[in-house]
Amino acid sequence: QVQLVESGGGLVQAGGSLRLSCAASTLIFKFYGMGWFRQAPGKEREFVAAIGRSGANTDYADSVKGRFTISRDNAKNTVYLQMNSLKPEDTANYYCAAKWAPITGPTISNMTRDYDYWGQGTQVTVSS
C-alpha cells in the first residue's frame, strides 16, 4: 500500500503563489508516475498536471499551462506543484495521485482511472 500526504495548501490572493508537496511512503517511488488533480465544490474532479518516472516528461491542463509547474525529487519520495499567478478559478481541493509505471509501460497519464493511489487532498483558496 502506498500512502500519499499532501501539504502546502492555504489562502492566497489572486496573482500570488503556492507550492504544494506530496510525500509518498513507497520505497520504489521512482517507478510511479505522479499526478495532481483538483475538485471544487459542486464540480467534477479535473486533471491538473502529471509527471513521469524520471521527471523528464510532464503534462498540464490547458487551464494551468504556463502558470503551474510539476516536479519531483525521487531521493525525497516527493512530488511538487508550484502554482504561480493564481486565479480565483484555481480554488479547489488538490489531490496527489500515484500511477504504477514500470519501465516497459506508460509513464504518464491525465486520466483519473489510470492512478492507483490517492492522497486526502489539501485545500487551496484564492481570493480576488
Buried (B, 14 or more C-beta within 10 A) or exposed (E): EBEBBBBBBEEBEEEBEBEBBBBBEBEEBBBBBBBBBBBBEEEEEBBBBBBBBEBEEBBBBEBBEEBBBBBBEBEEBBBBBBBBEBBEEBBBBBBBBBBBBEEEEEBBBBEBEBBEBBBEBBEBBBEE
